[in-house]
Amino acid sequence: MRAIVTGGAGFIGSHVAEALVARGDDVHVLDSLATGSREKVPAGAELHLGDIRLDARTLFDSVRPELCVHLAAQADVGTSVERPDYDAEVNVLGTVRVLDAARAHGTHVVFSSTGGAIYGECDGPAAEDAPRRPISPYGISKLAGEEYVAGWNRLFGTRYVSLRLANVYGPRQEASLEGGVVAIFLERLAAGEQTTIFGDGEQTRDFIYVGDVVAGVLAAAEHAGGVYNIGTGVETSINALHAACRRVTAIDREPEYAEARPGDIGRSVTDPSLAARELGWRAERPLEDGLRLTWKSLQEAVAG
Ligand SMILES: NC(=O)c1ccc[n+]([C@@H]2O[C@H](COP(=O)([O-])OP(=O)(O)OC[C@H]3O[C@@H](n4cnc5c(N)ncnc54)[C@H](O)[C@@H]3O)[C@@H](O)[C@H]2O)c1
């Protein structure tokens, strides 16, 4: 299959590109390297340096892909608060340009949306029809992207899929980007540095291993239309995550606590049962197992 992975030089995109190459696809990565890097693009995938806002159509015209996994985004909540116009340009206008280019070639699209930033504060595992209460420009722009995807399906009979990803972690995640709390804890522990928990640490998240996300993307690539949570349904507190990181690294360093950050969500967890029923997908990797793989890869990277 000919495939375009937008954002394939980023954390999740590089894993998706790797899986597509492994199954024998002809894989083209469109990435501006805004936050991604060349080194992340897997061998066997071709990197096209470009911006989804400007260059999607030209690349689609030359590759004529059957599949597009659209992961390129402004994916940082803090940046979206500081520069909501830039966030909207990339996540809304950029997505519209990708959808239009895809439609011109009959390309199936899998769009990466977000669970946490769209549901906001949760009372329990949020199903797809739970109230959507984004509390950042990032959540708003991703929700807008989803609405374009659903709208394209209604207007043009396309069968695109949106995946609401929970908190993804795994090898190649950047500690410098917000949200990468696993990468931050592991890198700091490795460097012998202090780790900080904001608030009392009892806030919860739904941590999903990147390999499980890739499996969800591949399942969605075979599926026609819809919105699906790609999460574990398991709530893990930041305190419990920190304790798990200490166990996995065997570095027993207590965290320090700092004032809660404004806007930090107390509970964030998604209900993955619809994806289990309709995509035949479920998260397989337990947290400590995924942390172990992430830690191993970090140590290999440090060792060179
Ligand atoms: N990491 C998570 O926990 C998480 C959770 C929910 C949803 N997502 C979504 O998954 C996708 C991938 O996230 P990630 O964590 O791998 O982030 P990332 O920042 O590592 O990847 C994003 C990639 O998009 C590229 N990019 C940014 N703007 C671009 C543009 N205008 N044109 C072309 N390329 C551009 C970046 O260079 C980068 O390689 C994003 O859409 C994000 O919103 C991520």
The ligand as a Tripos MOL2 file, in Angstrom:
@<TRIPOS>MOLECULE
LIG
   44    48     1     0     0
SMALL
NO_CHARGES

@<TRIPOS>ATOM
      1 N1          1.6220   12.2000   22.6500 N.am      1 LIG1
      2 C1          0.3890   12.0880   23.1160 C.2       1 LIG1
      3 O1          0.1890   11.7070   24.2820 O.2       1 LIG1
      4 C2         -0.7990   12.4100   22.2600 C.ar      1 LIG1
      5 C3         -2.0760   12.2780   22.8210 C.ar      1 LIG1
      6 C4         -3.1840   12.5600   22.0310 C.ar      1 LIG1
      7 C5         -3.0320   12.9330   20.7140 C.ar      1 LIG1
      8 N2         -1.7820   13.0680   20.1890 N.ar      1 LIG1
      9 C6         -1.6820   13.4870   18.7890 C.3       1 LIG1
     10 O2         -0.8110   12.5980   18.1120 O.3       1 LIG1
     11 C7         -0.1030   13.3010   17.0890 C.3       1 LIG1
     12 C8          1.3830   13.0740   17.2190 C.3       1 LIG1
     13 O3          1.8260   13.5670   18.4860 O.3       1 LIG1
     14 P1          3.2880   13.3330   19.0390 P.3       1 LIG1
     15 O4          3.1730   13.1530   20.5030 O.co2     1 LIG1
     16 O5          3.9880   12.3090   18.2280 O.co2     1 LIG1
     17 O6          3.9060   14.7780   18.8130 O.3       1 LIG1
     18 P2          5.2200   15.2390   18.0050 P.3       1 LIG1
     19 O7          5.3410   16.7000   18.2780 O.co2     1 LIG1
     20 O8          6.3660   14.3540   18.3590 O.co2     1 LIG1
     21 O9          4.8120   14.9780   16.4940 O.3       1 LIG1
     22 C9          4.1830   15.9250   15.6960 C.3       1 LIG1
     23 C10         4.9350   15.9800   14.3830 C.3       1 LIG1
     24 O10         4.2610   16.9010   13.5080 O.3       1 LIG1
     25 C11         5.2510   17.7070   12.8660 C.3       1 LIG1
     26 N3          4.6260   18.9750   12.4680 N.ar      1 LIG1
     27 C12         4.1970   19.9720   13.2820 C.ar      1 LIG1
     28 N4          3.6620   20.9550   12.5440 N.ar      1 LIG1
     29 C13         3.7410   20.5790   11.2490 C.ar      1 LIG1
     30 C14         3.3430   21.1650   10.0120 C.ar      1 LIG1
     31 N5          2.7470   22.3680    9.9830 N.pl3     1 LIG1
     32 N6          3.5790   20.4930    8.8670 N.ar      1 LIG1
     33 C15         4.1910   19.2740    8.8820 C.ar      1 LIG1
     34 N7          4.5860   18.6760   10.0200 N.ar      1 LIG1
     35 C16         4.3630   19.3110   11.1840 C.ar      1 LIG1
     36 C17         6.3390   17.8710   13.9020 C.3       1 LIG1
     37 O11         7.5860   18.2500   13.3450 O.3       1 LIG1
     38 C18         6.3730   16.4840   14.5270 C.3       1 LIG1
     39 O12         7.2740   15.6300   13.8630 O.3       1 LIG1
     40 C19        -0.5300   14.7540   17.2000 C.3       1 LIG1
     41 O13        -1.5480   14.9910   16.2730 O.3       1 LIG1
     42 C20        -1.0770   14.8590   18.6160 C.3       1 LIG1
     43 O14        -2.0480   15.8770   18.7060 O.3       1 LIG1
     44 C21        -0.6630   12.8240   20.9340 C.ar      1 LIG1
@<TRIPOS>BOND
     1     1     2 1
     2     2     3 2
     3     2     4 1
     4     4     5 ar
     5     4    44 ar
     6     5     6 ar
     7     6     7 ar
     8     7     8 ar
     9     8     9 1
    10     8    44 ar
    11     9    10 1
    12     9    42 1
    13    10    11 1
    14    11    12 1
    15    11    40 1
    16    12    13 1
    17    13    14 1
    18    14    15 2
    19    14    16 1
    20    14    17 1
    21    17    18 1
    22    18    19 2
    23    18    20 1
    24    18    21 1
    25    21    22 1
    26    22    23 1
    27    23    24 1
    28    23    38 1
    29    24    25 1
    30    25    26 1
    31    25    36 1
    32    26    27 ar
    33    26    35 ar
    34    27    28 ar
    35    28    29 ar
    36    29    30 ar
    37    29    35 ar
    38    30    31 1
    39    30    32 ar
    40    32    33 ar
    41    33    34 ar
    42    34    35 ar
    43    36    37 1
    44    36    38 1
    45    38    39 1
    46    40    41 1
    47    40    42 1
    48    42    43 1
@<TRIPOS>SUBSTRUCTURE
     1 LIG1         1 GROUP 0 **** ****
